[in-house]
Structures are given as structure tokens and as C-alpha cells.
Amino acid sequence: MYAQERRQEILRLAREAGSVDVLSLADRFQVTAETVRRDLTALDRAGLVRRVHGGGIPVGRLDFEPDLTEREATAAAEKDRIAAAALARLPDGGSVVLDAGSTVARLATAIPVDLALTVVTHALPIAARLADHTGIDLHLVGGRVRHRTRAAVDAWALRAYAEIRADVAFLATNGFSARSGLTTPDLAEAAVKRAAIAAARRVVLLADSTKAGQEHFARFGSFADVDLLLTDTGLAPAHKAAIEAAGTEVVLV
């Protein structure tokens, strides 16, 4: 394969998955990591891909925030498996924080109607899914609602999370890596996610592998804050090893 053909394929993969990483591309094309870095640099100079640590993101995606419909449709099978695995991590009769996110919303949908559980969430779609569950003591965190994510943000939400200490927080993210940590496009959402992390004794991150290596504008945590990452088998071995080296347990489903 000629360099130009390889670069066109890298661009296609980046646009399809939202990001690409150097090691996976090197393995896919059977070339050295340095060759891939040169390809990404060429695409960056052409204004097609933005170089980030360990890979690249198509231009326009670094701070791109898909709406709820697009999120629900992306990596649907992987998200269903992650949600099923997360269901087993719910504390029996305990308390949880459910962050705003499509995979966390799938977890909420999977919760049995009669399960005894205290749930705190700032996500309106999640609260709506759980409102009729007779066994759940549901607490809806208020604040300004962002239309794109239907999540409450700003001072009211931050004050509410400062007043609780839940058993587990099930967290969502737009991008993650061992180096850059957990990122999302919006600063207000990042602040609430940071507060949710602080409000729980244990943090479980639910994120499909397409988000690995993606970096967004607002950083809200590192893997030092995460006890467990539940993701799918598409996670590159290099990402898994780096995250485990940071002290986080990684489970692929």
C-alpha cells in the first residue's frame, strides 16, 4: 500500500470511529509506529486530522459533542454489553450516582423495577427511566439543563453533590486515555462530573473503546480517580496496559 492510500484509509477510520491510535494503526497496516506518526503529521498539516498524544482525531471532532440520538446509536452493541456488566456492580440496597451518558442510561434501563436502590442523578433522561421503579429511592439533582445532553449543571448541581456520599458513581466520558485522563467538550458538564466523582466511595467508568485516545476541551479527572473501567474488547492492548499501570482495573466485555 502506498503512503497516500494508507493516509486515506487512516482518515476514513478516524472519521468513522472518532479517533485513531498509533499502535493500532501500525498493527493494522504492518508498518512501524514512526511511519504512522508521519502519516498523522501529514494529515494534520493538510488540516484533516488533529494530532493528539498517541494518535489523531478528525478535524472538527476535538470539541464535537454529538446529540443524544447520535450517542444512542453509536457502538450500541458494545454499550449494551457494558451496561449488562455494570448491572452486576450495583450495590445491593446501597446508593449510586448515575452520570449523564448513553451507556449509563442503558444501565438505568436495565435496572430491575423492584430492585432496592438509592439513585442520585443529574440526567433527566435517566431520571425519567427510573421514575416508575417502585424499589428505587430516586433523587434528581437540579440546575441549569443543557439541551444537548439533558443534564443539569452549574452551582445547584455542584452543591447537591457536595452534600452526599454514595457507594458507587457510574461515570461517563467523551474521551479517555492514561495520559490525558477523562475529558468532555463542556466545562460545566466537566465540573459536575468532577463533583460526582468526589461524591462516591467507588468510581466505575462506563465507556466504549471508540472513546479511547480521544481528547476534548474540558478535563474532569484522571484514572487515579477511577477504580474500574468497563469497556469492550475493541480497546487496544496499549491503552489497556497504560490504564492498568495507573492503578485502574480494566474489564473488557
C-alpha positions as CSV (number, residue, x, y, z in Angstrom):
1,M,0.0,0.0,0.0
2,Y,1.3,3.4,-1.0
3,A,1.6,6.2,1.6
4,Q,-1.3,8.2,0.1
5,E,-3.6,5.2,0.1
6,R,-2.7,4.4,3.7
7,R,-3.4,8.0,4.7
8,Q,-6.7,8.0,3.0
9,E,-7.6,4.8,5.0
10,I,-6.4,6.4,8.2
11,L,-8.6,9.4,7.6
12,R,-11.6,7.1,6.9
13,L,-11.0,5.2,10.1
14,A,-10.6,8.4,12.1
15,R,-13.9,9.8,10.8
16,E,-15.7,6.5,11.3
17,A,-14.5,5.8,14.9
18,G,-13.9,9.4,16.1
19,S,-10.2,8.8,16.7
20,V,-7.3,6.5,15.8
21,D,-4.3,5.5,17.8
22,V,-0.7,4.9,16.5
23,L,-0.2,1.4,17.8
24,S,-3.4,0.0,16.4
25,L,-2.7,1.6,13.0
26,A,0.8,0.3,13.0
27,D,-0.5,-3.2,13.6
28,R,-3.3,-2.9,11.1
29,F,-1.0,-1.7,8.2
30,Q,2.0,-3.7,9.3
31,V,4.2,-0.6,9.4
32,T,6.3,1.0,12.1
33,A,4.8,3.4,14.7
34,E,7.1,6.1,13.3
35,T,5.6,5.6,9.8
36,V,2.1,6.1,11.3
37,R,3.2,9.2,13.1
38,R,4.5,10.6,9.8
39,D,1.2,9.8,8.2
40,L,-0.7,11.6,11.0
41,T,1.6,14.6,10.8
42,A,0.9,14.8,7.1
43,L,-2.8,14.6,7.7
44,D,-2.5,17.3,10.4
45,R,-0.7,19.6,8.1
46,A,-3.4,19.1,5.5
47,G,-6.0,20.2,8.0
48,L,-7.7,16.8,8.0
49,V,-6.7,15.3,11.3
50,R,-5.6,16.9,14.6
51,R,-2.7,15.2,16.2
52,V,-3.2,14.2,19.9
53,H,-1.0,12.2,22.2
54,G,-0.8,8.6,20.8
55,G,-3.0,9.2,17.8
56,G,-5.3,11.6,16.0
57,I,-8.8,13.0,15.8
58,P,-10.5,14.2,12.6
59,V,-10.7,17.9,12.4
60,G,-14.0,19.2,13.9
61,R,-14.2,16.3,16.3
62,L,-11.9,17.6,19.1
63,D,-14.7,19.6,20.7
64,F,-17.5,17.9,18.8
65,E,-20.4,16.9,21.1
66,P,-22.9,14.5,19.5
67,D,-26.6,14.8,20.5
68,L,-28.4,12.2,22.4
69,T,-29.8,10.4,19.3
70,E,-26.4,10.0,17.8
71,R,-24.9,8.8,21.1
72,E,-27.5,6.2,21.5
73,A,-26.9,4.8,18.0
74,T,-23.1,4.7,18.3
75,A,-21.5,1.4,19.4
76,A,-24.9,0.2,20.5
77,A,-24.0,-3.5,21.0
78,E,-20.8,-2.6,22.9
79,K,-22.8,-0.3,25.2
80,D,-25.4,-3.0,25.9
81,R,-22.6,-5.4,27.0
82,I,-21.0,-2.8,29.2
83,A,-24.3,-1.9,30.8
84,A,-25.0,-5.6,31.5
85,A,-21.6,-5.9,33.1
86,A,-22.3,-2.8,35.2
87,L,-25.6,-4.2,36.4
88,A,-23.7,-6.8,38.5
89,R,-21.7,-3.9,40.1
90,L,-24.8,-2.3,41.6
91,P,-24.6,-2.3,45.5
92,D,-27.5,-4.4,46.9
93,G,-29.6,-1.9,48.8
94,G,-26.9,0.7,48.5
95,S,-26.6,4.1,46.8
96,V,-25.3,5.1,43.4
97,V,-24.7,8.2,41.3
98,L,-25.7,7.8,37.7
99,D,-23.8,10.3,35.4
100,A,-25.2,11.7,32.2
101,G,-24.2,9.4,29.3
102,S,-25.7,7.0,26.8
103,T,-24.0,3.9,28.3
104,V,-25.1,4.9,31.8
105,A,-28.6,5.4,30.5
106,R,-28.5,1.8,29.2
107,L,-27.6,0.7,32.7
108,A,-30.5,2.6,34.1
109,T,-32.8,0.9,31.6
110,A,-31.6,-2.5,32.7
111,I,-32.2,-2.0,36.4
112,P,-35.0,-4.3,37.6
113,V,-38.2,-2.5,38.6
114,D,-38.2,-3.9,42.1
115,L,-34.5,-3.5,42.9
116,A,-33.9,-1.7,46.3
117,L,-31.5,1.1,45.5
118,T,-30.9,4.8,46.2
119,V,-30.1,6.6,42.9
120,V,-28.9,10.2,42.5
121,T,-28.6,11.6,39.0
122,H,-28.5,15.0,37.3
123,A,-29.5,13.4,33.9
124,L,-33.2,14.0,33.0
125,P,-33.4,11.0,30.7
126,I,-32.1,8.7,33.4
127,A,-34.5,10.1,36.0
128,A,-37.4,9.6,33.6
129,R,-36.4,6.0,33.0
130,L,-36.3,5.3,36.8
131,A,-39.3,7.4,38.0
132,D,-41.7,4.4,38.0
133,H,-39.4,1.9,39.7
134,T,-41.1,1.2,43.0
135,G,-37.9,-0.1,44.7
136,I,-35.8,2.9,43.8
137,D,-35.4,6.0,46.1
138,L,-34.7,8.5,43.3
139,H,-33.1,11.9,43.9
140,L,-32.9,14.3,40.9
141,V,-30.2,16.9,41.1
142,G,-31.3,20.2,39.8
143,G,-29.6,23.1,37.9
144,R,-29.4,24.6,34.5
145,V,-30.3,21.9,31.9
146,R,-28.0,21.7,28.9
147,H,-30.2,21.0,25.9
148,R,-27.6,18.9,24.1
149,T,-27.3,16.3,26.9
150,R,-30.4,17.0,29.0
151,A,-28.1,17.1,32.1
152,A,-28.3,19.6,35.0
153,V,-25.1,21.7,35.5
154,D,-23.8,24.8,37.4
155,A,-24.0,25.8,41.0
156,W,-27.2,24.0,42.1
157,A,-25.9,20.7,40.8
158,L,-22.4,21.2,42.4
159,R,-24.0,22.0,45.8
160,A,-26.2,18.9,45.7
161,Y,-23.3,16.6,45.0
162,A,-21.2,18.2,47.7
163,E,-23.8,17.0,50.3
164,I,-23.8,13.3,49.5
165,R,-21.5,10.3,49.8
166,A,-22.7,7.4,47.6
167,D,-21.4,3.8,47.4
168,V,-20.7,3.9,43.7
169,A,-20.6,6.5,40.9
170,F,-21.2,5.2,37.4
171,L,-19.4,7.7,35.2
172,A,-19.5,8.6,31.5
173,T,-16.9,10.4,29.4
174,N,-16.5,11.6,25.8
175,G,-12.8,10.7,25.7
176,F,-10.2,8.9,27.8
177,S,-6.6,8.0,27.9
178,A,-4.0,7.2,30.6
179,R,-2.1,10.3,29.8
180,S,-4.9,12.9,29.3
181,G,-7.4,11.3,31.7
182,L,-11.1,11.9,31.3
183,T,-12.4,14.7,29.0
184,T,-15.6,16.2,27.7
185,P,-16.3,19.2,25.5
186,D,-18.2,21.3,28.0
187,L,-16.7,23.0,31.1
188,A,-20.0,23.0,33.0
189,E,-20.5,19.3,32.4
190,A,-16.9,18.6,33.4
191,A,-17.4,20.4,36.8
192,V,-20.5,18.2,37.6
193,K,-18.7,15.0,36.6
194,R,-15.8,16.1,38.9
195,A,-18.3,16.6,41.7
196,A,-19.9,13.2,41.1
197,I,-16.5,11.6,41.4
198,A,-16.0,13.3,44.7
199,A,-19.5,12.2,45.9
200,A,-18.8,8.5,45.8
201,R,-16.5,6.0,47.6
202,R,-16.0,4.0,44.4
203,V,-16.0,5.1,40.7
204,V,-16.8,2.9,37.8
205,L,-16.2,4.3,34.3
206,L,-18.5,3.0,31.6
207,A,-17.0,3.8,28.2
208,D,-16.9,2.0,24.8
209,S,-13.5,1.7,23.1
210,T,-14.1,4.3,20.4
211,K,-13.5,6.9,23.1
212,A,-10.0,5.7,23.8
213,G,-7.4,8.2,22.8
214,Q,-10.0,11.0,22.3
215,E,-9.3,14.3,23.9
216,H,-11.8,17.1,24.5
217,F,-11.6,20.6,25.8
218,A,-12.5,20.1,29.5
219,R,-10.6,17.6,31.7
220,F,-12.5,16.4,34.7
221,G,-10.4,13.6,36.1
222,S,-7.6,11.0,35.7
223,F,-7.5,7.3,36.1
224,A,-6.3,7.8,39.6
225,D,-9.9,8.7,40.3
226,V,-11.3,5.6,38.7
227,D,-11.5,2.2,40.4
228,L,-12.8,0.2,37.5
229,L,-13.1,0.8,33.7
230,L,-15.8,-1.3,32.0
231,T,-15.3,-1.2,28.2
232,D,-15.5,-3.5,25.2
233,T,-12.9,-5.8,23.6
234,G,-12.0,-3.3,21.0
235,L,-9.8,-1.5,23.4
236,A,-6.2,-1.5,22.1
237,P,-3.8,-3.5,24.3
238,A,-1.5,-0.5,24.7
239,H,-4.4,1.6,26.1
240,K,-5.4,-1.2,28.5
241,A,-1.8,-1.6,29.8
242,A,-1.4,2.1,30.3
243,I,-4.6,2.4,32.2
244,E,-3.9,-0.6,34.4
245,A,-0.4,0.8,35.1
246,A,-2.2,3.9,36.5
247,G,-3.9,1.6,39.1
248,T,-7.3,1.2,37.5
249,E,-8.8,-2.3,37.0
250,V,-9.9,-2.8,33.4
251,V,-12.6,-5.3,32.4
252,L,-13.3,-6.0,28.7
253,V,-16.8,-7.3,27.8
